[in-house]
Amino acid sequence: MPSWMPLSLVLPLVLVIGLALGYFIRVAIARAMGQDAEKRRQQILNDARLEAEHTKKELEVLARQEIIEHREEIEKEVQETRRQLRQTERRLDKREDSLDKKQDLLSKKERTLETSEKNLAETRKQLTERENGVAELQRQQQEELYRISGLTPDGARQVLLERIKDDVEKDCLDMFNKKMAQANETAETKARALIVDALQRCAAECTSEATVCSVELPNDDIKGRIIGREGRNIRSFEKVTGVDVIVDDTPGVIVLSSFDSVRREAARLAMERLISDGRIHPGRIEEVSEKAVQDVQRMIIETGKDACYEMGLSAIPDQLKDLLGRLKFRTSFGQNVLQHSIEVGKLAALMASELHLNAQLAKRCGLLHDIGKALDQEHEGSHARLGAEQARRWGEGEQVINAIEAHHEETEATSPYAGLVIAADTMSASRPGARRETLERYIKRLERLETLAARHDGVQRAFAIQAGREVRVMVNADKYSDKGCAKLARDIAREIEQELQYPGEIQVMVIRESRFAEVAR
């Protein structure tokens, strides 16, 4: 390097030369790479064209195959449609032929019917002419008959009606007696065996009817404490309990009187506790009476549950169990109503078993049939209707409701269980020793029986005998025949059933007697 050239000029010159050389080298490399890329691009385009042509050919082949398959399916459908059309055409042809035949047949029938109508019209005309002739002949015969007999048409009709009436009454009585004899022959033996067996297997005790109860005293001095100063204790007791307290000269006892047996029982418990405790004053009376009422209520509930348990009936509502418990303190003609209900349930179940019916349902109907008697002192209406309302209110079935409501035949019995309850109720009430009557009620019933029997025309005398279980009626022999006596007995029995209330059954005996006397001299 010449010495005269400075270093500051050499370095830029070298840098410029290096940059120029680098540029030319880069351009040469880029040109070579561009040529290679163009070759690769041309190669890729050629490969893509080949592949596209190959794919196009494959798709064309698949499309031809699908077209052929679709054409075959269409041809099959067309053939099937044609076949169905041919079958439809054949059916239509057959139906058309059938309709033509039917039309021909109808035409023949119409012609036959027209001919029959013409013949019928001619026959009617002939019948009308004959009827007119017969009517005229009958009229002439009636006029001749009236002339010979000397009777008017109304008189002849009346004579004929009277004869027919007598004949019909006689035939009716004969038929009734025959049917009754047949029914008795077939039913009496089995019914008697069934009832006797049920009664032998079930019989409850009888209690006496009373509206008073007595409370024993340890000594007579306690009477003064029960009465209290100026009678304040006894007045307070009667006011709280609602019963009458009778304190008389009878030694060692006082009497509690009330028509409500539940209230009377609560008063008896309260009085016994007051006497045992010795503290008798108005405040203590109210406290003990209230507790006694609660105890009696618990006793009622337990009694109802025990009755259901004894009968094997667990699904009875608590409200109906409460009514059953109240029946323990009720009596009817001296018979305890709860024991009577249990007895009726057992009798109905026994008879239902013999008749292949539901014994449990019959037992339920019999047990609940008198629950209305727990309410009849507080509500209006018969105990049968009240009991049916309670049973319906607490969800009992229709057969149970009907048995309760129909057990005194106030409504029609719609199930065999109602009939079983009616029979069991009658058996329980009419068996010997089951019920008693008060003397006054007994006398009134006998008088009423004789009055009902004696008011019939032709009755000479009537007597109530066998403690009111039988009525004997003496009739005029000239006014009643033997069969007429049977009808009179039935009429009197129906009147007794409708107008009287009585325990058990009453037999009606009609006696027709003729007596003739002569004196030999």
NORGIQUI-V74997 format. One record per run of one state. SS is the DSSP state (alpha for helix, beta for strand, coil for the rest). FROM is the first residue (numbers start at 0). TO is the last residue. Records with the same first field share a line. If there is no record, write none. Layout:
SS=FROM-TO ; FROM-TO
This chain:
coil=0-5 ; 149-151 ; 201-210 ; 216-220 ; 227-227 ; 241-242 ; 246-251 ; 257-259 ; 277-280 ; 311-316 ; 329-329 ; 332-333 ; 354-357 ; 368-369 ; 374-381 ; 393-396 ; 405-414 ; 430-437 ; 454-457 ; 468-468 ; 475-480 ; 499-505 ; 512-520
alpha=6-148 ; 152-200 ; 221-226 ; 228-240 ; 260-276 ; 281-310 ; 317-328 ; 336-353 ; 358-367 ; 370-373 ; 382-392 ; 397-404 ; 415-429 ; 438-453 ; 465-467 ; 481-498
beta=211-215 ; 243-245 ; 252-256 ; 330-331 ; 334-335 ; 458-464 ; 469-474 ; 506-511
